[in-house]
Amino acid sequence: MIDCSLPRDWPTDEKTARAVQDELRTRVVLDEPGPPPGTGHVTGVDVAYDDERDIVAAAVVVLDAATLDVVEEATAVGTVAFPYVPGLLAFREIPTVLTALRGLRADPGLVVCDGYGVAHPRRFGLASHLGVLTGLATMGVAKNPFTFSYEAPAAPRGSASPLLDGAEEVGRALRTREGVKPVFVSVGHRVTLAGACAHALRLTPLYRLPETTRRADALCRSALREATG
């Protein structure tokens, strides 16, 4: 049984949140291969905000990894209880994401976040944070490179180049459509970078963004509209 409970004393201020990041970051597992691409389930996670009302909606969509058909989906709506601080966005999102995950009956399998894992200034983005808390294998696929540098990968689909913080590779720029802007893949927890890139390619048969992200994005926006009228 997956533990999707929110830890006690969830931080509500920046200093405490950074201390929690420092402690949990040491638990990230980077040397497990993760599930083979195209097997089991793969789950997309995304959130949408109504900033004026401090409301956040989270969606989780479980897909069959082989067919990309929807197996199950769940949503949750909550109140944002943490201020906007760059690098600490997970503290705004995870409480509602965990509530949505608790609504699933199916095994989530690999979780794909619309965002970052270790490609994060403190090496602990949403995908890593969610993975450590739940024990699930997680990865991040982001739309932009955040603060990191990269050289454009070659034009063909499947081409990749390192996403760099100085000399350190924190992820990869991956071309999922020929000649189209790459996505930015990083490890979250319990999966390798090569494995995460292989999953990202399996999840993008038609579009630049993974089907997990596309479907979770549409679902969380719908949940937010219903919640806010």
NUPA-478264 format. One line per field, with one value per residue: x, y, z of N, C-alpha, C, CB in turn; residue in one letter. Coordinates in nm, 3 decimals. Glycine has a CB too. Layout:
N
n_c1 = (X:...);
n_c2 = (Y:...);
n_c3 = (Z:...);
ca_c1 = (X:...);
ca_c2 = (Y:...);
ca_c3 = (Z:...);
c_c1 = (X:...);
c_c2 = (Y:...);
c_c3 = (Z:...);
cb_c1 = (X:...);
cb_c2 = (Y:...);
cb_c3 = (Z:...);
type = (A:...);
! end
This chain:
229
n_c1 = (0.086:0.062:0.199:0.037:0.007:0.013:0.303:0.340:0.338:0.371:0.563:0.519:0.658:0.943:1.206:1.177:1.088:1.311:1.488:1.359:1.377:1.658:1.694:1.531:1.635:1.859:1.759:1.693:1.692:1.908:2.014:1.857:1.704:1.439:1.101:1.071:1.033:0.708:0.580:0.351:0.195:0.178:0.180:0.044:0.094:-0.035:-0.097:-0.326:-0.384:-0.587:-0.502:-0.609:-0.793:-0.648:-0.660:-0.592:-0.589:-0.542:-0.449:-0.438:-0.355:-0.380:-0.221:-0.220:0.088:0.170:-0.029:-0.115:-0.371:-0.631:-0.644:-0.732:-0.841:-0.804:-0.896:-0.826:-0.907:-0.776:-0.671:-0.421:-0.147:0.103:0.346:0.433:0.743:1.028:1.176:1.065:0.821:0.702:0.603:0.369:0.213:0.220:0.053:-0.214:-0.176:-0.109:-0.353:-0.509:-0.376:-0.438:-0.694:-0.683:-0.733:-0.587:-0.250:-0.007:0.234:0.509:0.556:0.501:0.592:0.486:0.727:1.019:1.284:1.572:1.681:1.705:1.762:1.828:1.845:1.611:1.335:0.978:0.922:1.121:1.068:0.805:0.849:1.022:0.855:0.643:0.758:0.739:0.853:0.969:0.973:1.067:0.931:0.985:0.879:1.055:1.404:1.450:1.684:1.906:2.170:2.208:2.302:2.150:1.985:2.041:1.834:1.663:1.397:1.435:1.695:1.934:2.074:2.304:2.163:2.281:2.432:2.670:2.938:2.797:2.571:2.235:2.007:1.841:1.809:1.564:1.465:1.152:0.988:1.061:1.265:1.131:1.105:1.292:1.199:1.258:1.413:1.434:1.563:1.355:1.311:1.425:1.473:1.668:1.846:1.875:1.674:1.451:1.446:1.393:1.135:1.005:1.014:0.855:0.614:0.545:0.417:0.287:0.289:0.473:0.478:0.450:0.192:0.092:0.127:-0.025:-0.286:-0.325:-0.298:-0.522:-0.723:-0.682:-0.726:-0.995:-1.104:-1.043:-1.196:-1.455:-1.450:-1.430:-1.635);
n_c2 = (-0.120:0.216:0.492:0.779:0.985:1.308:1.444:1.510:1.837:2.000:2.226:2.581:2.807:2.970:2.918:2.682:2.509:2.492:2.361:2.115:2.030:1.998:1.782:1.574:1.548:1.388:1.135:1.067:0.832:0.733:0.527:0.314:0.121:0.159:0.100:-0.095:0.080:0.112:-0.085:-0.203:0.052:0.406:0.727:1.048:1.368:1.680:2.030:2.305:2.653:2.893:3.193:3.423:3.337:3.165:2.888:2.552:2.298:1.956:1.690:1.344:1.104:0.782:0.578:0.300:0.173:0.053:0.090:0.347:0.408:0.539:0.434:0.500:0.790:1.074:1.355:1.643:1.919:2.198:2.436:2.677:2.668:2.765:3.016:3.176:3.088:3.086:2.778:2.642:2.540:2.291:2.268:2.407:2.251:1.971:1.881:1.877:1.718:1.471:1.412:1.368:1.142:0.957:0.897:0.705:0.371:0.201:0.082:0.330:0.303:0.421:0.764:1.064:1.388:1.722:1.906:1.934:1.718:1.626:1.826:2.103:2.393:2.325:2.060:1.914:1.897:1.897:1.632:1.473:1.523:1.426:1.158:1.068:1.102:0.922:0.686:0.603:0.541:0.815:1.087:1.389:1.595:1.878:2.194:2.397:2.498:2.588:2.724:2.634:2.540:2.439:2.273:2.287:1.991:1.755:1.765:1.532:1.326:1.192:1.270:1.404:1.623:1.723:1.870:2.127:2.231:2.430:2.219:1.995:1.739:1.764:1.681:1.614:1.767:1.680:1.575:1.534:1.557:1.582:1.851:2.023:2.227:2.104:1.894:1.886:1.664:1.506:1.308:1.188:1.005:0.683:0.597:0.589:0.842:0.783:0.591:0.750:0.922:0.736:0.656:0.902:0.928:0.711:0.806:1.009:0.981:1.134:1.407:1.695:1.709:1.473:1.218:1.169:1.415:1.587:1.488:1.499:1.772:1.879:1.767:1.871:2.141:2.139:2.048:2.265:2.467:2.371:2.386:2.656:2.777);
n_c3 = (0.000:-0.089:0.074:0.105:0.277:0.429:0.570:0.922:1.070:0.839:0.649:0.676:0.633:0.482:0.586:0.741:0.541:0.371:0.538:0.561:0.294:0.279:0.451:0.341:0.086:0.103:0.088:-0.168:-0.427:-0.672:-0.818:-0.899:-1.159:-1.232:-1.364:-1.667:-1.976:-2.119:-1.973:-1.723:-1.526:-1.583:-1.449:-1.471:-1.324:-1.237:-1.166:-1.114:-1.063:-0.889:-0.836:-0.722:-0.540:-0.390:-0.442:-0.528:-0.769:-0.815:-1.032:-1.108:-1.341:-1.444:-1.673:-1.900:-1.961:-2.196:-2.395:-2.357:-2.285:-2.075:-1.743:-1.487:-1.308:-1.093:-0.889:-0.682:-0.476:-0.315:-0.059:-0.105:0.100:0.139:0.085:-0.233:-0.335:-0.520:-0.613:-0.404:-0.470:-0.451:-0.195:-0.202:-0.365:-0.312:-0.087:-0.194:-0.419:-0.300:-0.179:-0.407:-0.511:-0.314:-0.384:-0.578:-0.696:-0.851:-0.904:-0.919:-1.058:-1.244:-1.179:-1.347:-1.339:-1.415:-1.439:-1.236:-1.119:-0.988:-1.136:-1.030:-0.835:-0.571:-0.595:-0.557:-0.664:-0.739:-0.839:-0.719:-0.448:-0.420:-0.484:-0.276:-0.051:-0.104:-0.187:-0.448:-0.785:-0.966:-1.204:-1.377:-1.631:-1.794:-1.937:-1.988:-1.940:-1.681:-1.467:-1.592:-1.827:-2.172:-2.476:-2.792:-2.883:-3.155:-3.453:-3.508:-3.371:-3.047:-3.008:-2.777:-2.525:-2.265:-1.971:-1.790:-1.484:-1.436:-1.457:-1.396:-1.480:-1.469:-1.583:-1.898:-2.216:-2.433:-2.749:-2.850:-3.068:-3.408:-3.496:-3.326:-3.033:-2.752:-2.466:-2.108:-1.921:-1.607:-1.337:-1.077:-0.850:-0.777:-1.043:-1.342:-1.532:-1.804:-1.825:-1.761:-1.982:-2.184:-2.110:-2.146:-2.423:-2.501:-2.414:-2.579:-2.845:-3.037:-2.977:-2.849:-2.565:-2.293:-2.292:-2.039:-1.907:-2.073:-2.039:-1.761:-1.724:-1.863:-1.706:-1.444:-1.490:-1.560:-1.319:-1.156:-1.275:-1.221:-0.943:-0.889:-1.015);
ca_c1 = (0.000:0.140:0.172:0.013:-0.031:0.095:0.379:0.301:0.413:0.406:0.615:0.440:0.747:1.056:1.318:1.146:1.081:1.447:1.544:1.298:1.443:1.793:1.687:1.473:1.719:1.955:1.691:1.668:1.761:1.943:2.081:1.764:1.670:1.299:1.030:1.101:0.935:0.603:0.527:0.276:0.124:0.251:0.081:0.073:0.055:-0.028:-0.180:-0.369:-0.408:-0.662:-0.420:-0.688:-0.865:-0.555:-0.711:-0.512:-0.650:-0.444:-0.503:-0.351:-0.413:-0.306:-0.228:-0.154:0.213:0.186:-0.127:-0.143:-0.512:-0.655:-0.686:-0.804:-0.801:-0.858:-0.863:-0.848:-0.901:-0.739:-0.630:-0.276:-0.110:0.244:0.367:0.509:0.887:1.098:1.252:0.990:0.684:0.647:0.531:0.236:0.140:0.217:-0.063:-0.330:-0.138:-0.121:-0.496:-0.554:-0.319:-0.513:-0.819:-0.663:-0.734:-0.485:-0.110:0.035:0.353:0.600:0.486:0.564:0.549:0.506:0.822:1.158:1.329:1.699:1.711:1.648:1.878:1.862:1.841:1.496:1.212:0.853:0.927:1.201:0.997:0.691:0.902:1.072:0.743:0.555:0.835:0.717:0.948:0.919:1.058:1.010:0.944:0.952:0.866:1.167:1.522:1.465:1.800:2.021:2.214:2.217:2.318:2.035:2.008:2.019:1.693:1.576:1.334:1.521:1.824:1.939:2.198:2.302:2.115:2.397:2.455:2.816:2.982:2.715:2.452:2.119:1.898:1.870:1.717:1.526:1.381:1.044:0.935:1.169:1.269:1.049:1.176:1.298:1.153:1.371:1.386:1.523:1.530:1.292:1.344:1.418:1.480:1.788:1.821:1.853:1.541:1.351:1.438:1.324:0.992:0.953:0.992:0.738:0.494:0.525:0.406:0.225:0.305:0.597:0.465:0.401:0.047:0.063:0.115:-0.136:-0.414:-0.337:-0.318:-0.662:-0.810:-0.673:-0.790:-1.137:-1.139:-1.037:-1.314:-1.572:-1.440:-1.436:-1.754);
ca_c2 = (0.000:0.337:0.591:0.911:1.076:1.428:1.442:1.605:1.963:2.045:2.363:2.696:2.921:2.940:2.861:2.543:2.432:2.465:2.258:1.988:1.992:1.951:1.650:1.474:1.533:1.279:1.007:1.043:0.715:0.761:0.413:0.207:0.138:0.193:0.003:-0.086:0.158:0.036:-0.191:-0.159:0.179:0.532:0.823:1.190:1.457:1.822:2.116:2.434:2.747:3.019:3.271:3.524:3.273:3.071:2.752:2.468:2.172:1.856:1.577:1.230:1.022:0.657:0.523:0.175:0.219:-0.005:0.143:0.486:0.424:0.579:0.328:0.562:0.928:1.131:1.496:1.699:2.066:2.242:2.575:2.695:2.699:2.801:3.130:3.153:3.109:3.006:2.666:2.574:2.525:2.163:2.283:2.457:2.156:1.832:1.839:1.845:1.603:1.350:1.384:1.307:1.007:0.869:0.860:0.600:0.229:0.135:0.110:0.437:0.271:0.535:0.892:1.166:1.521:1.834:1.989:1.894:1.632:1.679:1.949:2.200:2.456:2.254:1.918:1.849:1.950:1.827:1.488:1.409:1.535:1.333:1.023:1.035:1.091:0.808:0.568:0.571:0.586:0.941:1.163:1.517:1.641:2.021:2.263:2.489:2.448:2.652:2.813:2.556:2.561:2.321:2.294:2.230:1.858:1.742:1.780:1.413:1.278:1.105:1.333:1.462:1.688:1.740:1.990:2.146:2.332:2.427:2.095:1.884:1.706:1.749:1.629:1.617:1.825:1.565:1.609:1.435:1.575:1.628:1.993:2.098:2.256:1.986:1.897:1.879:1.545:1.482:1.201:1.224:0.909:0.540:0.575:0.651:0.946:0.716:0.532:0.857:0.968:0.631:0.669:1.023:0.901:0.623:0.882:1.119:0.927:1.228:1.546:1.729:1.678:1.337:1.200:1.183:1.558:1.644:1.447:1.553:1.916:1.903:1.727:1.963:2.267:2.115:2.043:2.401:2.540:2.324:2.430:2.802:2.826);
ca_c3 = (0.000:-0.101:0.178:0.047:0.385:0.441:0.695:1.026:1.075:0.704:0.664:0.630:0.614:0.395:0.659:0.775:0.417:0.324:0.626:0.520:0.168:0.307:0.513:0.252:-0.033:0.125:0.070:-0.310:-0.481:-0.811:-0.881:-0.937:-1.301:-1.255:-1.447:-1.810:-2.052:-2.185:-1.887:-1.606:-1.533:-1.572:-1.397:-1.485:-1.214:-1.270:-1.081:-1.167:-0.954:-0.893:-0.744:-0.652:-0.430:-0.324:-0.461:-0.616:-0.809:-0.857:-1.107:-1.136:-1.447:-1.460:-1.808:-1.934:-2.023:-2.329:-2.490:-2.319:-2.253:-1.937:-1.652:-1.377:-1.283:-0.968:-0.867:-0.549:-0.471:-0.181:-0.039:-0.103:0.238:0.145:-0.004:-0.355:-0.320:-0.622:-0.558:-0.298:-0.518:-0.410:-0.068:-0.236:-0.448:-0.268:-0.006:-0.278:-0.503:-0.219:-0.165:-0.533:-0.520:-0.224:-0.448:-0.678:-0.660:-0.932:-0.876:-1.009:-1.135:-1.253:-1.176:-1.429:-1.296:-1.505:-1.366:-1.221:-1.011:-0.940:-1.211:-0.936:-0.771:-0.448:-0.634:-0.492:-0.718:-0.706:-0.866:-0.614:-0.320:-0.421:-0.481:-0.142:0.042:-0.134:-0.224:-0.587:-0.886:-1.020:-1.294:-1.418:-1.770:-1.787:-2.065:-2.007:-1.869:-1.550:-1.465:-1.638:-1.964:-2.257:-2.619:-2.861:-2.938:-3.298:-3.491:-3.507:-3.248:-2.967:-2.980:-2.643:-2.482:-2.119:-1.903:-1.705:-1.383:-1.443:-1.522:-1.347:-1.558:-1.379:-1.664:-2.041:-2.314:-2.516:-2.864:-2.863:-3.203:-3.495:-3.525:-3.230:-2.908:-2.666:-2.328:-2.017:-1.841:-1.494:-1.243:-0.951:-0.744:-0.811:-1.187:-1.397:-1.632:-1.932:-1.819:-1.767:-2.122:-2.260:-2.078:-2.209:-2.566:-2.514:-2.378:-2.675:-2.982:-3.130:-2.939:-2.777:-2.423:-2.265:-2.276:-1.896:-1.876:-2.148:-1.982:-1.625:-1.738:-1.898:-1.595:-1.330:-1.528:-1.551:-1.177:-1.104:-1.323:-1.145:-0.804:-0.876:-1.080);
c_c1 = (0.089:0.099:0.160:-0.031:0.065:0.172:0.326:0.390:0.462:0.449:0.519:0.526:0.873:1.171:1.296:1.143:1.219:1.515:1.488:1.359:1.580:1.792:1.639:1.559:1.816:1.892:1.661:1.754:1.783:1.998:1.990:1.720:1.529:1.232:1.070:0.994:0.833:0.544:0.451:0.199:0.222:0.148:0.128:0.019:0.067:-0.122:-0.215:-0.409:-0.513:-0.595:-0.501:-0.757:-0.777:-0.608:-0.619:-0.588:-0.541:-0.516:-0.396:-0.424:-0.324:-0.330:-0.168:-0.028:0.233:0.096:-0.152:-0.292:-0.527:-0.709:-0.773:-0.757:-0.867:-0.814:-0.885:-0.833:-0.871:-0.706:-0.478:-0.235:0.037:0.267:0.444:0.656:0.955:1.185:1.179:0.845:0.621:0.566:0.392:0.150:0.120:0.098:-0.183:-0.300:-0.152:-0.268:-0.550:-0.501:-0.393:-0.645:-0.805:-0.678:-0.624:-0.345:-0.062:0.152:0.451:0.518:0.567:0.507:0.574:0.597:0.955:1.176:1.458:1.747:1.644:1.766:1.923:1.853:1.724:1.368:1.093:0.864:1.008:1.129:0.882:0.740:0.949:0.957:0.660:0.630:0.819:0.835:0.889:1.022:0.989:1.032:0.893:0.950:0.982:1.283:1.546:1.587:1.924:2.050:2.218:2.247:2.202:2.069:1.989:1.870:1.610:1.517:1.426:1.658:1.819:2.073:2.189:2.241:2.212:2.381:2.606:2.860:2.894:2.593:2.337:1.998:1.939:1.762:1.690:1.431:1.275:0.970:1.046:1.157:1.189:1.130:1.177:1.221:1.275:1.342:1.485:1.470:1.457:1.343:1.328:1.407:1.608:1.751:1.797:1.715:1.431:1.336:1.367:1.174:0.932:0.927:0.873:0.608:0.463:0.514:0.357:0.260:0.437:0.591:0.411:0.249:0.006:0.039:-0.005:-0.270:-0.433:-0.360:-0.464:-0.754:-0.801:-0.736:-0.944:-1.184:-1.138:-1.158:-1.439:-1.570:-1.464:-1.558:-1.726);
c_c2 = (0.124:0.435:0.728:1.011:1.194:1.422:1.544:1.729:2.006:2.192:2.469:2.820:2.874:2.871:2.714:2.456:2.399:2.359:2.120:1.939:1.933:1.809:1.544:1.449:1.416:1.142:0.975:0.926:0.736:0.640:0.293:0.228:0.186:0.089:0.016:-0.005:0.068:-0.076:-0.130:-0.031:0.295:0.641:0.966:1.269:1.601:1.900:2.243:2.522:2.850:3.108:3.373:3.465:3.176:2.928:2.678:2.339:2.080:1.743:1.470:1.140:0.900:0.605:0.382:0.212:0.165:0.062:0.293:0.513:0.461:0.461:0.386:0.707:0.976:1.276:1.532:1.850:2.107:2.390:2.581:2.743:2.735:2.916:3.092:3.190:3.026:2.899:2.588:2.548:2.393:2.174:2.342:2.347:2.019:1.796:1.799:1.728:1.473:1.314:1.318:1.165:0.909:0.824:0.748:0.461:0.155:0.172:0.220:0.399:0.387:0.664:0.995:1.302:1.623:1.933:1.919:1.794:1.689:1.797:2.066:2.263:2.386:2.102:1.844:1.916:1.863:1.676:1.414:1.410:1.435:1.189:0.981:1.016:0.965:0.678:0.528:0.612:0.709:1.003:1.294:1.540:1.785:2.082:2.358:2.445:2.509:2.744:2.749:2.580:2.429:2.365:2.225:2.091:1.859:1.738:1.654:1.382:1.179:1.162:1.402:1.530:1.713:1.875:2.014:2.257:2.339:2.304:1.975:1.863:1.680:1.696:1.629:1.693:1.717:1.609:1.500:1.446:1.632:1.778:2.081:2.117:2.134:2.005:1.871:1.774:1.537:1.369:1.260:1.135:0.768:0.515:0.643:0.757:0.885:0.652:0.636:0.909:0.864:0.635:0.791:1.002:0.809:0.700:0.995:1.067:1.029:1.374:1.567:1.687:1.538:1.332:1.212:1.328:1.620:1.611:1.500:1.704:1.949:1.873:1.825:2.098:2.254:2.113:2.182:2.483:2.500:2.378:2.579:2.862:2.902);
c_c3 = (0.000:0.009:0.112:0.153:0.390:0.573:0.796:1.020:0.938:0.710:0.610:0.613:0.542:0.469:0.692:0.651:0.365:0.409:0.591:0.390:0.193:0.365:0.415:0.128:-0.018:0.100:-0.077:-0.358:-0.631:-0.885:-0.905:-1.082:-1.326:-1.343:-1.593:-1.882:-2.121:-2.102:-1.769:-1.630:-1.530:-1.544:-1.413:-1.368:-1.262:-1.178:-1.156:-1.049:-0.991:-0.790:-0.665:-0.530:-0.351:-0.327:-0.558:-0.643:-0.861:-0.931:-1.120:-1.235:-1.469:-1.601:-1.810:-2.011:-2.163:-2.432:-2.474:-2.303:-2.106:-1.857:-1.541:-1.364:-1.155:-0.959:-0.721:-0.559:-0.328:-0.177:-0.034:0.035:0.252:0.048:-0.130:-0.330:-0.428:-0.558:-0.451:-0.340:-0.474:-0.282:-0.089:-0.297:-0.387:-0.180:-0.091:-0.371:-0.425:-0.197:-0.292:-0.546:-0.430:-0.284:-0.551:-0.617:-0.732:-0.880:-0.970:-1.100:-1.130:-1.259:-1.254:-1.391:-1.406:-1.434:-1.353:-1.108:-0.955:-1.024:-1.139:-0.864:-0.643:-0.468:-0.573:-0.537:-0.683:-0.727:-0.761:-0.480:-0.312:-0.414:-0.343:-0.044:0.021:-0.158:-0.369:-0.674:-0.955:-1.113:-1.328:-1.566:-1.771:-1.926:-2.093:-1.917:-1.731:-1.555:-1.528:-1.785:-2.041:-2.400:-2.688:-2.913:-3.089:-3.328:-3.480:-3.370:-3.178:-2.939:-2.844:-2.620:-2.333:-2.077:-1.788:-1.603:-1.366:-1.520:-1.485:-1.436:-1.462:-1.452:-1.809:-2.116:-2.417:-2.626:-2.881:-2.996:-3.289:-3.522:-3.432:-3.102:-2.816:-2.536:-2.240:-1.910:-1.726:-1.407:-1.123:-0.839:-0.803:-0.962:-1.236:-1.499:-1.769:-1.936:-1.828:-1.910:-2.209:-2.235:-2.148:-2.357:-2.588:-2.493:-2.476:-2.818:-3.084:-3.102:-2.865:-2.632:-2.403:-2.253:-2.129:-1.860:-1.946:-2.082:-1.840:-1.629:-1.767:-1.780:-1.478:-1.363:-1.521:-1.405:-1.115:-1.149:-1.246:-1.003:-0.787:-0.947:-1.207);
cb_c1 = (-0.097:0.123:0.284:-0.092:-0.034:0.008:0.527:0.310:0.532:0.285:0.748:0.327:0.783:1.107:1.343:1.013:1.002:1.531:1.515:1.145:1.455:1.863:1.595:1.335:1.796:2.009:1.561:1.697:1.681:2.043:2.197:1.640:1.690:1.287:0.879:1.111:1.005:0.655:0.641:0.369:0.023:0.334:0.050:0.016:0.143:-0.066:-0.107:-0.487:-0.280:-0.818:-0.312:-0.791:-0.986:-0.530:-0.858:-0.372:-0.760:-0.366:-0.555:-0.313:-0.429:-0.349:-0.156:-0.248:0.329:0.158:-0.257:-0.085:-0.591:-0.753:-0.564:-0.782:-0.839:-0.810:-0.949:-0.748:-1.034:-0.621:-0.692:-0.230:-0.143:0.336:0.441:0.450:0.939:1.183:1.379:0.992:0.680:0.758:0.611:0.247:0.211:0.343:-0.102:-0.372:0.006:-0.051:-0.574:-0.508:-0.171:-0.538:-0.878:-0.525:-0.869:-0.499:-0.023:0.073:0.317:0.692:0.463:0.544:0.621:0.369:0.767:1.243:1.350:1.805:1.661:1.545:1.845:1.768:1.970:1.509:1.222:0.740:0.986:1.336:0.944:0.606:1.015:1.167:0.654:0.471:0.795:0.589:0.978:0.885:1.090:1.070:0.863:1.052:0.736:1.126:1.641:1.479:1.832:1.996:2.353:2.085:2.455:1.990:1.913:2.088:1.685:1.655:1.196:1.536:1.860:1.915:2.222:2.443:1.964:2.516:2.380:2.879:3.126:2.670:2.477:2.085:1.770:1.882:1.777:1.461:1.467:0.945:0.808:1.168:1.223:0.913:1.111:1.443:1.039:1.400:1.395:1.540:1.657:1.141:1.251:1.301:1.352:1.880:1.937:1.961:1.525:1.389:1.579:1.381:0.971:1.051:1.117:0.746:0.509:0.641:0.314:0.077:0.187:0.624:0.375:0.464:0.004:0.178:0.242:-0.135:-0.426:-0.210:-0.227:-0.703:-0.774:-0.527:-0.747:-1.172:-1.042:-0.908:-1.336:-1.577:-1.305:-1.310:-1.829);
cb_c2 = (0.001:0.400:0.591:0.903:1.002:1.556:1.470:1.539:1.949:2.026:2.375:2.725:2.987:3.066:2.939:2.534:2.509:2.594:2.292:2.003:2.114:2.046:1.654:1.518:1.662:1.285:1.007:1.170:0.583:0.873:0.369:0.203:0.010:0.331:0.021:-0.227:0.246:-0.020:-0.282:-0.141:0.191:0.563:0.794:1.244:1.432:1.847:2.150:2.418:2.817:2.998:3.342:3.585:3.200:3.114:2.754:2.438:2.194:1.800:1.620:1.151:1.103:0.551:0.614:0.079:0.179:-0.153:0.069:0.581:0.294:0.698:0.256:0.483:1.019:1.050:1.586:1.638:2.131:2.163:2.633:2.796:2.582:2.679:3.241:3.235:3.070:3.097:2.715:2.658:2.535:2.061:2.371:2.574:2.141:1.801:1.951:1.966:1.619:1.369:1.513:1.391:1.009:0.940:0.979:0.613:0.167:0.175:-0.020:0.557:0.238:0.523:0.939:1.137:1.563:1.900:2.024:2.016:1.487:1.570:1.940:2.133:2.599:2.297:1.849:1.854:1.965:1.883:1.463:1.478:1.678:1.355:1.010:1.145:1.212:0.840:0.455:0.638:0.472:1.038:1.082:1.630:1.549:2.095:2.340:2.636:2.472:2.545:2.854:2.409:2.628:2.238:2.239:2.321:1.755:1.615:1.830:1.294:1.212:0.974:1.435:1.354:1.820:1.728:1.974:2.174:2.300:2.429:2.066:1.909:1.584:1.883:1.712:1.475:1.955:1.455:1.625:1.452:1.667:1.550:2.015:2.024:2.377:1.953:1.792:2.018:1.417:1.610:1.124:1.215:0.928:0.477:0.632:0.545:1.045:0.610:0.452:0.972:0.995:0.492:0.678:1.139:0.840:0.508:0.938:1.220:0.809:1.212:1.592:1.879:1.780:1.284:1.063:1.125:1.631:1.592:1.295:1.520:1.973:1.818:1.587:1.982:2.308:1.984:1.951:2.469:2.516:2.171:2.395:2.864:2.911);
cb_c3 = (0.124:-0.241:0.287:-0.064:0.520:0.434:0.667:1.167:1.170:0.605:0.593:0.727:0.750:0.329:0.787:0.848:0.312:0.324:0.774:0.505:0.075:0.402:0.636:0.210:-0.061:0.268:0.149:-0.394:-0.455:-0.816:-0.796:-0.842:-1.372:-1.319:-1.432:-1.872:-2.156:-2.310:-1.837:-1.490:-1.418:-1.704:-1.250:-1.614:-1.087:-1.419:-0.949:-1.270:-0.915:-0.864:-0.819:-0.745:-0.483:-0.179:-0.515:-0.553:-0.917:-0.735:-1.246:-1.004:-1.579:-1.354:-1.908:-2.017:-1.937:-2.325:-2.476:-2.421:-2.285:-1.930:-1.592:-1.242:-1.403:-0.843:-0.958:-0.444:-0.523:-0.130:0.091:-0.214:0.328:0.111:0.070:-0.474:-0.175:-0.711:-0.503:-0.170:-0.669:-0.391:0.029:-0.334:-0.577:-0.194:0.088:-0.360:-0.554:-0.084:-0.135:-0.652:-0.484:-0.091:-0.514:-0.742:-0.691:-1.081:-0.891:-0.930:-1.280:-1.378:-1.030:-1.582:-1.167:-1.547:-1.229:-1.197:-1.059:-0.941:-1.361:-0.833:-0.739:-0.334:-0.594:-0.337:-0.866:-0.790:-1.006:-0.601:-0.303:-0.547:-0.578:-0.092:0.029:-0.255:-0.137:-0.637:-0.991:-0.907:-1.423:-1.337:-1.871:-1.697:-2.070:-1.976:-1.951:-1.435:-1.322:-1.613:-1.966:-2.251:-2.670:-2.977:-2.873:-3.352:-3.629:-3.556:-3.278:-3.036:-3.092:-2.537:-2.560:-2.063:-1.852:-1.790:-1.245:-1.303:-1.485:-1.203:-1.650:-1.314:-1.644:-2.096:-2.382:-2.430:-2.994:-2.749:-3.204:-3.627:-3.660:-3.201:-2.836:-2.634:-2.301:-1.952:-1.929:-1.410:-1.197:-0.962:-0.616:-0.741:-1.262:-1.460:-1.637:-1.956:-1.692:-1.673:-2.178:-2.224:-1.926:-2.189:-2.629:-2.413:-2.240:-2.665:-2.982:-3.126:-2.853:-2.786:-2.354:-2.137:-2.333:-1.812:-1.917:-2.292:-1.982:-1.544:-1.849:-2.020:-1.548:-1.288:-1.671:-1.619:-1.101:-1.149:-1.473:-1.143:-0.749:-0.931:-0.989);
type = (M:I:D:C:S:L:P:R:D:W:P:T:D:E:K:T:A:R:A:V:Q:D:E:L:R:T:R:V:V:L:D:E:P:G:P:P:P:G:T:G:H:V:T:G:V:D:V:A:Y:D:D:E:R:D:I:V:A:A:A:V:V:V:L:D:A:A:T:L:D:V:V:E:E:A:T:A:V:G:T:V:A:F:P:Y:V:P:G:L:L:A:F:R:E:I:P:T:V:L:T:A:L:R:G:L:R:A:D:P:G:L:V:V:C:D:G:Y:G:V:A:H:P:R:R:F:G:L:A:S:H:L:G:V:L:T:G:L:A:T:M:G:V:A:K:N:P:F:T:F:S:Y:E:A:P:A:A:P:R:G:S:A:S:P:L:L:D:G:A:E:E:V:G:R:A:L:R:T:R:E:G:V:K:P:V:F:V:S:V:G:H:R:V:T:L:A:G:A:C:A:H:A:L:R:L:T:P:L:Y:R:L:P:E:T:T:R:R:A:D:A:L:C:R:S:A:L:R:E:A:T:G);
! end
